[in-house]
Amino acid sequence: MATDKGLTGPERVRKLQTVLHARAKEDPKRRFHALSDKVWQKDFLREAWEQVRRNGGSAGVDGESFKDIEAQGVDQWLGELARDLREGTYEPKAVRQVLIPKKQPGKYRPLGIPCIRDRVAQSSALLVLEPIFEADLQPGQYGYRPGRSAKDAIMRVHGLLERGHHEVVDGDLSNYFGEIPHAELIRSIARRVSDGRMLKWIKAWLAMPVEEDDGKGGNRRRNRGRKQRKGTPQGAPISPLLSNLYMRRFVLGWKVLGYQQRFCAEIVNYADDFCVVGKAASEEMLEAVKRIMEELKLKVNERKTRCLRCPEEGLEFLGYRIGRNYRPKGRGSYIGTRPSRASVQGICRKISEWTAPRNGILLPGQMVDDLNRMMRGWANYFSLGQVSPAYRAVDRHAVRRLRQWLCRRHKVRSGRTVRFPDERLWQQYGLTRLVTRTQSFPWAKA
């Protein structure tokens, strides 16, 4: 797998990735044995560093920041990491855990922050492993894959519904990332990878201890992964690929066991979210899902999993509602997509939080820039289907909240529109209007 010396570092990385992917694609049973030496190559480590640096993030338990590394010298730092990987002295450190608020008030999702050193090592390994396993992932898997997105998954579900697959299992798994069994996951990896050092690193990353707040002003460490031999650390660069590999067992099993043909049903999966869209009774399909998940040592969340018939009932998937939409002026209905009510409420809640009195010290220009960035980011994702009603609701809320914020700042009566009318907020202050985006896709006004 020699690379052309005339190529730049990133080009050499891409060329080797292309070779690995092609060989994996042409021989589904091929196992790769010489991979770890690519991970400590200068080109791969440098590319991994650039990716981690772009993603940003805070320091891990060792306190080492990007500024610290750059002050020391990135080349020297990468050289030391390469030496440890090559000589077998590399050992990952603990993961710092932070709690990220969920949509439901009072609920949190644990997120692991590995040290930058471990993030770069994992990212370099990912550069080697991803093209191999990308050849194996199933068409119905859309999460964390090059050239695929959540919106692609939405369009796939929409297409199946339009072709008469109206029975749906809206699936939810209990703590998917935390329940993936290590032994079965390693078998999924070893089916393609016979490099002992690479497998050793993956096992070590799965068994990294977690450092968390002990509630008494200090920290404590626990190692659920090593004790229970299950779970992938959310937040680690390698975790998305590992979770995709294990979910592949479910998607592939659905086909191999004959359920896809029997129920005329496909699985559409994104990360830990999935739905089964078919023509058989959704209750029968759910029973088949449970049987497979039991074999995979995963548990279906009975409370959140739904059986439904669409479009009579709306399906909420990846932030969208897919179901019956109505054309204006009584011109009939159609199966369509639109942002879900919860998604609209979510962005409105973020706008309210950012325009709260505690941010009264911001300059108006900074406040508007932050709101615009927030709203445009939301609209970039929610751009499929009938979006105009959702955009209008978000626009109204943003105008109202910005007006209240400006009234507090200028000490005028809240709610007065004379001094801060809508047009002034849009034209003078530059607040974005999402509804104007639909001029680029008039079908969204339906």
MORA-V530016 format. One record per residue. N is the residue number from 1. PSI is psi in radians with two decimals (none if undefined). D_CENTER is the distance of its C-alpha to the mean C-alpha in Angstrom with 2 decimals. Layout:
# MORA-V530016
n/psi/d_center
N/PSI/D_CENTER
N/PSI/D_CENTER
This chain:
# MORA-V530016
n/psi/d_center
1/0.67/31.95
2/2.58/33.72
3/2.76/32.32
4/2.16/34.41
5/-0.30/35.76
6/-0.16/36.05
7/2.72/32.33
8/2.95/30.27
9/-0.95/27.83
10/-0.64/24.65
11/-0.67/26.70
12/-0.67/27.79
13/-0.83/24.26
14/-0.66/23.31
15/-0.77/26.60
16/-0.65/26.12
17/-0.70/22.62
18/-0.71/24.29
19/-0.80/27.03
20/-0.76/24.85
21/-0.75/22.88
22/-0.74/26.23
23/-0.63/27.90
24/-0.63/25.19
25/-0.69/25.29
26/-0.39/29.08
27/1.66/29.52
28/-0.27/27.08
29/0.03/29.11
30/2.40/29.25
31/2.46/28.46
32/2.22/27.86
33/-0.34/29.96
34/1.38/30.03
35/-0.66/26.53
36/-0.55/26.70
37/-0.34/29.19
38/-0.56/26.68
39/-0.65/24.31
40/0.09/27.07
41/2.54/28.26
42/-0.75/28.52
43/-0.74/26.64
44/-0.75/23.55
45/-0.69/23.59
46/-0.76/24.15
47/-0.71/21.26
48/-0.75/19.00
49/-0.78/20.52
50/-0.70/19.93
51/-0.82/16.17
52/-0.70/16.02
53/-0.72/18.49
54/-0.67/16.59
55/-0.40/13.48
56/-2.56/16.11
57/2.91/15.86
58/3.08/18.80
59/2.80/21.06
60/-2.74/20.89
61/-0.38/23.83
62/-0.12/26.16
63/0.03/25.93
64/2.14/25.73
65/3.01/24.18
66/-0.68/23.62
67/-0.68/26.98
68/-0.77/28.69
69/-0.75/27.60
70/-0.57/28.63
71/-0.63/31.91
72/-0.58/32.62
73/1.98/31.80
74/-0.73/28.60
75/-0.74/30.64
76/-0.75/32.50
77/-0.79/29.41
78/-0.61/27.74
79/-0.68/31.13
80/-0.68/31.33
81/-0.73/27.91
82/-0.73/29.04
83/-0.78/32.29
84/-0.69/30.77
85/-0.73/28.52
86/-0.72/31.55
87/-0.05/34.07
88/0.27/32.03
89/0.01/32.14
90/2.28/28.40
91/2.23/27.06
92/2.63/23.72
93/3.14/24.09
94/2.80/22.72
95/2.29/19.28
96/2.18/19.57
97/2.32/17.89
98/2.74/17.09
99/2.15/16.41
100/2.22/13.94
101/2.40/15.43
102/3.10/14.04
103/-0.64/15.20
104/2.21/18.24
105/2.36/20.76
106/-0.04/21.62
107/2.54/18.62
108/2.67/16.27
109/2.20/13.31
110/2.34/14.29
111/2.23/12.45
112/2.37/14.29
113/1.71/15.48
114/2.84/17.40
115/2.69/20.32
116/-0.66/19.97
117/-0.77/22.23
118/-0.57/20.00
119/-0.69/16.90
120/-0.75/19.09
121/-0.78/20.52
122/-0.72/17.26
123/-0.62/16.06
124/-0.74/19.49
125/-0.65/19.33
126/-0.65/16.03
127/-0.53/17.94
128/-0.73/20.52
129/-0.62/18.69
130/-0.80/15.96
131/-0.46/18.68
132/-0.89/20.54
133/-0.34/18.00
134/-0.52/16.59
135/-0.33/20.12
136/-0.43/19.74
137/2.59/16.48
138/2.69/17.49
139/-0.51/17.48
140/-0.01/15.83
141/2.15/12.56
142/-0.23/10.14
143/2.45/6.67
144/0.65/6.45
145/2.47/9.99
146/2.33/12.41
147/0.15/13.75
148/2.69/11.50
149/2.99/9.21
150/-0.60/8.58
151/-0.55/12.07
152/-0.70/13.51
153/-0.73/12.73
154/-0.79/14.43
155/-0.56/17.28
156/-0.79/17.78
157/-0.78/18.25
158/-0.76/20.48
159/-0.71/22.48
160/-0.73/23.14
161/-0.72/24.36
162/-0.43/26.62
163/0.28/28.13
164/0.09/29.23
165/1.45/26.58
166/-0.21/26.88
167/2.27/26.35
168/2.38/22.85
169/1.95/21.33
170/1.68/18.38
171/2.63/17.11
172/2.34/15.64
173/2.53/15.84
174/1.93/17.17
175/0.99/15.11
176/-0.92/13.63
177/-0.57/12.27
178/-0.16/15.60
179/-0.04/17.80
180/2.08/17.19
181/2.31/20.78
182/-0.77/21.39
183/-0.82/24.44
184/-0.64/22.97
185/-0.78/19.85
186/-0.62/22.27
187/-0.66/24.35
188/-0.61/21.52
189/-0.77/21.20
190/-0.29/25.00
191/-0.46/25.51
192/-0.48/24.63
193/2.11/25.18
194/0.11/28.64
195/1.94/28.44
196/-0.65/29.39
197/-0.69/28.26
198/-0.78/24.71
199/-0.64/24.59
200/-0.75/26.10
201/-0.77/23.43
202/-0.74/20.62
203/-0.69/22.72
204/-0.68/23.24
205/-0.61/19.56
206/-0.46/19.06
207/0.29/22.12
208/2.32/21.46
209/2.78/22.96
210/2.28/21.21
211/2.17/23.08
212/2.89/22.91
213/2.28/25.17
214/0.04/28.21
215/0.02/29.07
216/0.39/32.33
217/0.03/31.43
218/-2.94/30.63
219/2.71/28.04
220/2.68/27.99
221/2.45/26.44
222/2.75/25.56
223/1.27/24.46
224/-0.66/23.18
225/-0.76/21.66
226/-0.68/25.11
227/-0.83/27.09
228/-0.16/25.28
229/0.83/23.86
230/2.77/20.49
231/2.52/16.91
232/2.39/14.35
233/1.98/13.75
234/2.33/10.33
235/-0.32/10.05
236/2.44/12.06
237/-0.55/11.38
238/-0.30/12.72
239/-0.76/10.75
240/-0.73/7.98
241/-0.75/11.18
242/-0.72/13.20
243/-0.64/11.21
244/-0.69/11.29
245/-0.70/14.95
246/-0.62/15.86
247/-0.47/14.38
248/-0.60/16.46
249/-0.71/19.47
250/-0.87/18.96
251/-0.74/18.47
252/-0.69/21.33
253/-0.64/23.44
254/-0.66/23.39
255/-0.85/25.11
256/-0.65/27.39
257/-0.02/28.71
258/0.09/29.66
259/-0.58/27.65
260/-0.75/26.19
261/-0.72/29.78
262/-0.76/31.36
263/-0.03/29.17
264/0.94/28.42
265/2.45/24.79
266/2.64/21.45
267/2.30/18.11
268/2.12/15.03
269/2.41/11.86
270/1.95/8.10
271/-2.10/6.57
272/0.10/9.27
273/2.43/10.32
274/2.73/13.29
275/2.64/16.54
276/2.15/19.83
277/2.03/21.86
278/-2.87/25.46
279/-0.16/29.17
280/2.96/30.31
281/2.30/30.44
282/-0.53/27.01
283/-0.68/28.67
284/-0.71/29.71
285/-0.64/26.26
286/-0.70/24.86
287/-0.67/27.57
288/-0.69/26.59
289/-0.78/22.94
290/-0.67/24.35
291/-0.76/26.65
292/-0.77/24.03
293/-0.58/21.76
294/-0.70/24.93
295/-0.56/25.59
296/0.01/22.14
297/0.62/22.82
298/2.69/20.00
299/2.25/20.87
300/2.30/20.28
301/1.78/19.99
302/-0.58/23.21
303/-0.61/22.91
304/-0.27/19.69
305/2.33/20.19
306/2.53/22.32
307/2.28/24.69
308/2.89/25.55
309/2.10/27.29
310/2.37/25.79
311/0.07/26.92
312/-0.65/29.40
313/2.47/26.52
314/2.46/23.33
315/2.20/19.98
316/2.04/17.06
317/2.15/13.80
318/0.67/10.39
319/-0.17/12.53
320/2.71/15.33
321/2.15/18.71
322/2.14/20.24
323/-2.59/23.94
324/2.09/27.35
325/2.65/27.63
326/2.34/31.10
327/2.67/32.74
328/2.74/34.83
329/0.57/38.54
330/0.52/38.45
331/0.48/37.75
332/-3.04/35.94
333/2.96/32.43
334/2.84/29.69
335/2.09/26.38
336/3.08/23.78
337/2.73/20.47
338/2.77/20.06
339/2.39/17.82
340/2.79/18.23
341/-0.68/20.58
342/-0.61/18.13
343/-0.70/15.89
344/-0.76/19.16
345/-0.62/20.26
346/-0.83/17.13
347/-0.60/17.70
348/-0.65/21.39
349/-0.71/21.00
350/-0.69/19.28
351/-0.74/22.17
352/-0.74/24.66
353/-0.67/23.44
354/-0.49/23.61
355/0.28/27.05
356/2.81/28.44
357/-0.50/31.77
358/-0.34/30.31
359/0.39/29.05
360/-0.27/32.55
361/-0.22/33.20
362/2.62/30.89
363/2.61/32.72
364/-0.69/32.34
365/-0.71/30.98
366/-0.71/28.20
367/-0.81/27.40
368/-0.72/27.26
369/-0.75/25.14
370/-0.74/22.53
371/-0.74/22.68
372/-0.76/22.51
373/-0.74/19.42
374/-0.83/17.71
375/-0.71/19.07
376/-0.68/18.49
377/-0.73/14.81
378/-0.80/14.60
379/-0.49/16.99
380/-0.60/15.33
381/-0.81/12.59
382/1.31/15.27
383/0.18/17.76
384/2.36/18.44
385/-2.54/21.64
386/1.51/23.80
387/-0.29/22.29
388/-0.80/25.60
389/-0.70/26.24
390/-0.75/22.90
391/-0.73/23.45
392/-0.70/26.99
393/-0.74/26.00
394/-0.72/23.62
395/-0.82/26.38
396/-0.76/29.00
397/-0.73/27.14
398/-0.73/26.44
399/-0.82/30.11
400/-0.76/31.41
401/-0.68/29.44
402/-0.69/30.30
403/-0.79/33.90
404/-0.69/34.11
405/-0.75/32.72
406/-0.65/35.30
407/-0.72/38.06
408/-0.73/37.46
409/-0.68/37.44
410/0.07/40.68
411/0.86/42.21
412/2.88/42.95
413/2.24/42.78
414/2.45/39.30
415/-0.21/38.78
416/2.25/41.38
417/-0.06/40.37
418/-0.82/43.52
419/-0.58/42.34
420/1.15/38.66
421/2.89/38.61
422/-0.82/35.56
423/-0.63/36.88
424/-0.69/37.38
425/-0.64/33.82
426/-0.79/32.54
427/-0.85/35.23
428/-0.80/36.42
429/-0.35/33.37
430/0.34/30.93
431/2.30/28.53
432/2.64/26.34
433/1.87/27.05
434/-0.60/24.15
435/-0.42/26.68
436/-0.32/28.22
437/-0.47/25.15
438/-0.19/26.24
439/-0.40/29.28
440/-0.38/27.22
441/1.47/26.37
442/-0.44/29.30
443/-0.37/28.12
444/-0.25/25.64
445/-0.12/28.78
446/none/29.66
